[in-house]
Amino acid sequence: MRFLTFILQDSAPAQQGAGSWSFLIMIVLMFLIMWLFMIRPQQKKQKEMDKFRNELKKGDKVVTVGGIYGTVKEIRDKTVDIEISKDVAIRVDKASLVKDFSDAQQ
């Protein structure tokens, strides 16, 4: 019995070294998977939204993040005037605009 205890105690330090490498590899793989499935798609979506906002032109149909539908009337550096009804226009921040997909679904 003492021989078995001696063998188990002697092999424990060798297993700890191997365990730290496998733990490190597992952590790196977790971050890689998170980047592939969470961060990268979000960055791609953000680039598409930035491109849409930079290519806005008069007459484009847009929706604000608050749910207000309208048509672009005038574009400035950081703001956009959108017409929400006949002769009713509001000024909103460019960052609050998303594309109007209501026409595409019909």
C-alpha positions in Angstrom: 0.0 0.0 0.0 2.8 2.4 0.8 4.4 1.6 -2.6 1.2 2.6 -4.4 1.0 5.9 -2.4 4.6 6.6 -3.2 4.0 6.1 -7.0 0.9 8.3 -7.0 2.7 11.1 -5.2 5.7 10.9 -7.4 3.6 11.1 -10.7 1.5 14.1 -9.5 4.1 16.9 -10.4 4.4 15.5 -14.0 0.6 15.7 -14.4 0.4 19.3 -13.2 2.8 20.5 -15.9 0.8 18.8 -18.6 -2.4 20.1 -17.1 -1.3 23.8 -17.3 -0.5 23.5 -21.0 -3.9 21.9 -21.8 -5.6 24.6 -19.7 -3.8 27.3 -21.6 -4.7 25.8 -24.9 -8.3 25.4 -23.8 -8.5 29.1 -22.8 -7.0 30.2 -26.2 -9.5 28.0 -28.1 -12.4 29.6 -26.1 -11.3 33.1 -27.0 -10.9 32.0 -30.6 -14.4 30.6 -30.7 -15.8 33.7 -29.0 -14.1 35.9 -31.6 -15.4 33.8 -34.5 -19.0 33.5 -33.4 -19.6 36.8 -31.5 -17.1 39.6 -32.1 -16.4 39.1 -35.8 -20.1 39.1 -37.0 -20.8 42.1 -34.8 -17.9 44.0 -36.4 -19.1 43.0 -39.9 -22.6 44.3 -39.1 -21.2 47.5 -37.7 -19.2 48.1 -40.9 -22.4 47.6 -43.0 -24.3 50.1 -40.9 -21.5 52.7 -41.1 -21.4 52.2 -44.9 -25.2 52.6 -45.1 -25.1 55.8 -43.0 -22.2 57.3 -45.1 -24.0 56.6 -48.4 -27.3 58.1 -47.4 -28.9 60.3 -50.0 -32.0 62.5 -50.3 -35.1 60.4 -50.7 -33.9 57.2 -49.0 -36.4 55.6 -46.7 -35.1 55.1 -43.1 -36.2 54.1 -39.7 -34.8 55.5 -36.4 -33.9 53.2 -33.6 -36.9 54.6 -31.8 -39.2 53.3 -34.6 -40.0 56.5 -36.5 -40.3 55.9 -40.3 -39.4 58.7 -42.7 -37.7 59.8 -45.8 -34.3 61.6 -45.9 -34.8 65.3 -46.6 -31.4 66.8 -45.8 -28.0 65.4 -44.8 -25.4 67.1 -42.6 -22.2 65.9 -41.0 -23.7 64.3 -37.9 -27.4 64.8 -38.3 -30.1 64.1 -40.9 -33.4 65.8 -41.4 -36.1 63.2 -42.1 -39.6 63.9 -43.3 -42.1 61.9 -41.3 -45.3 63.4 -42.7 -46.1 66.0 -45.3 -44.3 69.2 -44.3 -43.2 67.7 -41.0 -39.5 67.1 -40.6 -37.4 66.2 -37.6 -33.6 66.3 -37.1 -32.0 63.1 -35.8 -28.5 61.9 -35.2 -27.0 59.8 -38.1 -26.1 57.0 -35.6 -29.8 56.5 -34.8 -30.8 55.5 -38.4 -31.3 52.1 -39.7 -32.4 51.0 -43.2 -36.1 50.7 -43.9 -36.7 47.1 -45.0 -40.5 47.4 -45.1 -40.6 47.8 -48.9 -38.3 44.9 -49.5 -40.5 42.5 -47.6 -43.7 43.2 -49.6 
